[in-house]
Amino acid sequence: MISRKRVYVGVNGNKREVFRSLSEPTQASHGDKYMAVIGPFITVRGAEYMQSHPFCETVHNAEMEARRI
């Protein structure tokens, strides 16, 4: 089985950044760069929607709204 990089949104202050990771982000692996991590997302489009719409609260909502655009 091929492992794929999963898509996440990293939060650091007011900035959000879309990134990919082979393993689930943890405090040890990503804590120095992000205060919080949201995800995993099914699509990059959903992650990008979450990145640019901070009012969006869940991964599912971001994925659904991204499909409407």
N, C-alpha and C positions, 0 to 999 in steps of 0.2 A: 504494500500500500504506500502510495506517495503522500508524504505529509505536505500540506500547503500552508503558506503563510496566511494567517487570518488577519482581518482588518480591524483596527481599533482607533479610537480617538483619545489622544492624551491631552489632559487639561493641566495647564500651568498658569495660575493666576487667571487672567481674562483671555488668554490665548488658548486655542484648541488646534491640535495638529493631528492629521490622519497619518497613521503608520501601520506597518505590517510586522507581524512577529510569528515565528514558527511555534513558539511556546506561549502559554498564558503569561501575560505580564505580571510580575510580582514586585513587591517593595524592593527586593534585592536586585532584580534585573532592570527595572525601569524607575525606581524610586528617586534616583538622583536627577532624572529629567522631567518627570511628571508628578504632580500632586495627586492626580486621580486618573484612572483609565476607564473609558466607556467601551463596552463591546463584549464579545466579538460581533461584527456586523456580517450579514450575508453578502452584501454588495458594497463596493467602494462608493457607489452613488449614495447609499444610505448613510455611510460615514461622512461623506462630504456635506450632506444635508445637515447632519447633526453638528458638524463643525461650524457651519454658517448660520445656524438657527439655535441659539442657546436656550430658547424657551421650550424646545422639544425635550421631553422628559425621558423617553424610553427608546431603546433600539428598535422595537417594533413600530412605534410611531414614526420614527425617522425613515425606516424602510418603506412604510406605507405612503408617507407624504412624498418621498423621493420618486415613487412610482407614478404619482399623479402629475408630476412636472413633465 
